[in-house]
Amino acid sequence: MSRVTSRRLTPPERYRFRASVAPLLVPKHDPCGRLGTDGLWLAARTPDGPATLHLARAAGDLVATGYGAGAQWLVERADAVAGLRDDVHGFPAVAARHPLIERLARTFVGVRMPATGRVFARALRAVLEQKVTGKEAHRAYRGICRHFGEPAPGPVALVLPPDPAAVAGTPYWVFHPFGVEQRRTQALQRVALTADRLEDCADAAEATRRLVALPGIGPWTAAEVVRVAYGDPDAVSVGDFHIPHTVAWALAGEARGTDERMLELLEPFRGHRGRVCELLAYGGIGAPKFGPRKPVRSFARF
């Protein structure tokens, strides 16, 4: 029988569960997780073995239930997964440095940044999202998860995130039918080969240093990873196609921005720069669009 363990969590006042945990899943459908009326289901590979976490609202609280060999490990950090370890006490004073950010901070006061504590699962998604459309990246992610899929423990039909050893030992051309070319595949496999060291990092800063030391992994990918794996509120996705324009427009009324200008405008919010970018996304803030959308590539048959 699969191991089952549970605990009850008390969220802060005005906590917004769905908005807080939604970043943990690929939009529309994620083979490794599900967010519905019955709460969040999330499959994970933990240091103690495979596990599935269920988070559900119950009379104002959150009930965390874990299944599988790694259930205890995952349930012990369920509060982090739900974003309840996210420290926002000093943020209102920081947000007050710009009227738009102050307004967004009040509007989305109940949204917290989750921290899964698992690096490789988030790195898989981040590497696949390098320099392609979200639609293409998410399609590749679903295909790869299903290809390497092993059933996750628990009562719902999920698969575990791919085993790093299996990813590292697979020829690059196996990834081609999923729309992933050799460059991204090799970057992913480098992460997979060092997955044990990456999972063993003490904090987001150490994880960032180890990630960017790998060929094919830059500041954008590292920020995308540590923002979710560690709940790092200061992680800025330098090199993003849209975010510099969004920040320049929102904070300075400039329709176009560079990474350098983005970092300059975000400097007053240091410590929470990533949180500010997230708030702009929550608020639907975007710079004016002057050109066509980036097309989905068609080099491979899907």
C-alpha positions in Angstrom: 0.0 0.0 0.0 1.2 3.5 -0.9 2.4 5.5 2.1 0.0 8.4 3.0 0.7 11.3 5.4 -1.0 14.6 5.9 -0.9 17.9 7.9 -3.1 21.0 8.2 -1.8 24.5 7.3 -3.2 27.9 8.2 -2.8 30.5 5.4 -2.6 34.2 6.0 -5.7 36.4 5.7 -6.8 37.0 2.1 -4.5 34.3 0.8 -5.3 33.4 -2.8 -4.6 29.7 -3.3 -5.2 29.2 -7.0 -3.2 32.2 -8.0 -0.3 31.2 -5.7 0.1 27.7 -6.9 -0.8 28.1 -10.6 2.8 28.9 -11.6 3.7 25.3 -10.6 1.9 23.9 -13.7 2.2 24.2 -17.4 -1.0 26.0 -18.6 -4.0 24.0 -19.9 -2.6 20.6 -19.1 0.4 19.3 -17.2 1.0 15.6 -17.0 2.8 16.0 -13.7 0.0 18.0 -11.9 -3.5 19.2 -11.9 -5.3 22.2 -10.4 -9.1 21.9 -10.2 -12.1 22.3 -7.9 -10.6 19.6 -5.7 -7.3 21.5 -5.2 -3.8 21.0 -6.4 -2.2 17.6 -7.2 1.5 17.7 -7.9 3.8 14.8 -8.6 7.5 15.0 -7.6 10.7 13.1 -7.3 12.0 13.7 -3.7 15.2 12.7 -2.0 13.1 9.9 -0.3 11.5 8.7 -3.5 8.4 9.4 -5.7 5.5 11.3 -4.2 2.3 13.1 -5.0 1.1 16.1 -3.0 -2.5 17.1 -2.7 -3.4 20.6 -1.4 -7.0 21.4 -0.8 -8.9 24.2 1.0 -10.8 23.1 4.1 -12.7 25.6 6.3 -10.2 28.4 5.7 -7.2 26.1 6.1 -5.2 24.0 3.7 -4.9 20.3 4.1 -1.7 18.8 2.6 -1.8 15.0 1.9 1.1 13.1 0.5 1.3 9.7 -1.2 4.2 7.5 -1.9 7.7 6.9 -0.6 8.5 10.6 -0.5 5.2 11.6 1.0 6.7 12.8 4.3 9.3 14.9 2.7 6.8 16.5 0.4 4.2 17.2 3.1 6.8 18.7 5.4 7.5 21.4 2.8 3.8 21.7 1.7 3.7 25.2 3.2 6.5 26.2 0.9 4.9 24.7 -2.1 1.7 26.6 -1.3 3.7 29.9 -0.9 3.2 30.2 2.8 6.9 30.6 3.5 7.0 33.6 1.2 8.0 36.6 3.4 6.1 39.7 2.2 6.3 41.7 5.4 8.7 44.3 4.1 7.2 44.5 0.6 4.5 47.2 1.1 7.2 49.8 1.9 9.1 48.7 -1.2 6.0 48.8 -3.4 5.2 52.3 -2.2 8.1 53.6 -4.3 5.9 53.5 -7.4 2.1 54.2 -7.4 1.3 51.4 -9.9 3.3 48.8 -8.0 1.7 49.9 -4.8 -1.8 49.5 -6.3 -1.0 46.1 -7.7 0.5 45.0 -4.4 -2.8 45.9 -2.7 -4.9 44.2 -5.4 -2.9 40.9 -5.3 -1.9 41.0 -1.6 -3.0 37.4 -1.1 -0.8 35.9 -3.9 2.3 34.2 -2.6 5.4 32.8 -4.4 5.7 29.0 -4.1 8.9 27.2 -3.6 9.0 23.5 -4.6 12.6 22.7 -3.5 13.1 20.7 -6.7 15.4 22.1 -9.3 15.4 19.7 -12.2 11.7 19.5 -12.8 11.5 23.3 -13.2 14.7 23.4 -15.2 13.2 21.0 -17.7 10.4 23.5 -18.4 12.7 26.5 -18.4 15.2 25.0 -20.9 12.3 24.0 -23.2 11.0 27.6 -23.1 14.3 29.1 -24.3 13.8 31.3 -27.4 10.5 29.7 -28.5 6.8 30.4 -28.1 5.0 29.2 -25.0 2.8 27.0 -27.1 5.7 25.2 -28.6 7.6 24.8 -25.3 4.6 23.5 -23.5 3.8 21.0 -26.2 7.4 19.7 -26.0 7.1 19.5 -22.2 4.0 17.4 -22.3 5.5 15.1 -24.9 8.7 14.6 -23.0 6.9 14.0 -19.7 4.7 11.4 -21.3 7.7 9.7 -23.1 9.6 9.4 -19.8 6.5 9.0 -17.7 6.3 6.8 -14.8 3.0 6.6 -12.9 3.0 8.8 -9.8 1.7 7.4 -6.5 -1.7 8.4 -5.3 -5.3 8.2 -6.4 -5.1 10.5 -9.5 -3.5 9.7 -12.9 -0.3 11.7 -13.0 3.2 11.0 -14.1 6.4 11.8 -12.3 8.7 14.4 -13.7 11.3 12.7 -16.0 14.2 11.0 -14.2 17.4 13.1 -14.8 19.4 10.0 -15.4 17.0 8.9 -18.1 17.1 12.3 -19.8 20.9 12.4 -19.6 21.3 8.9 -21.2 18.9 9.4 -24.1 20.3 10.3 -27.6 19.5 13.9 -28.6 17.6 12.8 -31.7 14.9 11.2 -29.5 13.8 14.7 -28.5 13.5 15.9 -32.0 9.9 14.6 -32.6 8.9 16.7 -29.6 10.1 19.9 -31.4 13.3 20.2 -29.4 16.5 20.8 -31.4 20.0 19.6 -30.5 21.0 22.8 -28.8 18.2 22.8 -26.2 18.4 19.0 -25.8 22.1 19.3 -25.0 21.5 22.1 -22.5 18.8 20.0 -20.8 21.1 17.0 -20.7 23.9 19.0 -19.0 21.4 20.0 -16.3 20.4 16.4 -16.0 24.0 15.2 -15.6 24.5 17.6 -12.7 21.0 17.3 -11.2 22.2 15.8 -7.9 24.5 18.8 -7.3 21.8 21.3 -8.3 19.3 19.7 -6.0 21.8 20.0 -3.2 22.2 23.8 -3.3 21.7 25.7 -0.1 19.9 28.6 -1.6 18.8 30.4 -4.8 22.2 32.2 -5.2 24.2 29.0 -5.1 21.7 27.3 -7.5 22.0 30.3 -9.9 25.8 30.1 -9.9 25.8 26.4 -10.6 23.2 26.7 -13.4 24.8 29.6 -15.3 28.2 27.7 -15.2 26.6 25.1 -17.5 26.9 25.8 -21.3 23.5 26.7 -22.7 22.1 27.9 -19.4 22.0 31.7 -19.0 20.6 34.2 -16.5 17.0 33.9 -18.0 16.9 30.2 -17.5 18.4 30.3 -14.0 15.9 33.0 -12.9 13.0 31.0 -14.2 14.2 28.0 -12.2 15.0 29.6 -8.8 11.9 31.8 -8.8 9.9 28.6 -8.5 12.3 26.1 -7.0 13.3 28.5 -4.2 10.6 31.1 -4.3 13.2 33.8 -5.0 11.3 37.1 -5.1 14.3 38.9 -6.6 14.9 36.6 -9.6 14.6 38.7 -12.8 14.4 36.9 -16.2 17.1 38.9 -18.0 17.0 38.1 -21.7 13.2 37.8 -21.9 11.5 39.0 -25.1 8.6 40.8 -23.4 9.5 41.7 -19.8 12.0 44.6 -20.5 9.3 46.3 -22.6 6.6 45.6 -19.9 8.8 47.0 -17.1 9.8 50.1 -19.2 6.2 50.8 -20.1 4.8 50.2 -16.6 7.4 52.1 -14.6 8.5 54.8 -17.0 5.9 55.1 -19.8 8.5 53.9 -22.4 7.1 51.6 -25.1 10.3 49.7 -25.5 13.1 48.7 -23.1 16.3 46.9 -22.9 17.6 44.5 -20.1 19.8 47.3 -18.9 16.9 49.8 -18.7 14.7 47.2 -17.0 17.3 46.5 -14.3 17.7 50.3 -13.8 14.0 50.8 -13.3 13.8 47.7 -11.0 16.7 48.7 -8.8 14.5 50.6 -6.2 12.7 47.3 -5.7 15.9 45.2 -5.1 15.0 42.2 -3.1 11.6 42.0 -4.7 12.4 42.7 -8.4 11.0 39.3 -9.5 7.9 39.9 -7.5 7.4 43.3 -9.2 7.6 41.6 -12.6 5.1 38.9 -11.4 2.7 41.7 -10.2 2.8 43.3 -13.6 1.9 40.0 -15.2 -1.0 39.4 -12.7 -2.3 42.9 -13.5 -2.2 42.2 -17.3 0.2 45.1 -17.8 1.9 45.0 -21.2 3.7 47.4 -23.5 2.1 48.4 -26.8 2.6 45.8 -29.6 4.1 47.0 -32.9 4.8 43.8 -34.8 3.4 40.3 -35.5 3.5 37.6 -33.0 6.5 35.2 -33.1 5.4 32.2 -35.2 5.5 28.6 -34.0 8.4 26.8 -35.7 7.6 23.9 -38.0 11.0 22.2 -38.4 9.8 19.0 -36.9 6.6 16.9 -37.4 4.7 16.6 -34.2 
